[in-house]
């Protein structure tokens, strides 16, 4: 039987929960085509919970690689500044500012994670139709397992299986219609462009 070169050399026995952070690039209901994986970043401020998570990852990696790490070893937890420098086309603006100086937790999976949001005070799993509720900038956390790989790309990877949106935050990506169309309307006039009926008034135009 052929050896599976993509198989991990170790997996964490228990599920590991991340600290709370800001969700970035949530590919939760469809795969990121660049990676062919479900994927997400979690951008975290320094906290006791983040330190504990880092220690869990480091301890797991040390055991999996028997204390000796390859020179090209990659980790699922990296400084935000390092992540920005690694990108061929790093983000700019609000997204770059949100990541700089923070810690980034990278996560991915071959399978769609269960995604939940708060409804009536409790977390409920949502379907793809509600996917817009989870966006870059929202506050959330994840649960998953750690896996170590020692093949062509040695790494400690965080395979997530659940994501919870725990709060709203400023959106970090997407278009801003006010910036795109600023100056073309009176912000105090709510009637601009309003039609009197369901059909356009100029209904002689055949399109």
Secondary structure, 3 states (H helix, E strand, C coil): CCCCCCCCCEECCCCEECCCEEEEEEEEEEEECCCCEEEEEEEECCCHHHHHHHHHHHHHHHHHCCCCCCCCCEECEEEHHHHHHHCCCCCCHHHHHHHCCCEEEEEEECCCCEEEEEECCEEEECCHHHHHHCCCCCEEEEEEEEEEECCCCCEEEEEEEEEEEEECCCCCCCCCHHHHHCCCCCCCCCCCCCCCCCCCCCCCCCC
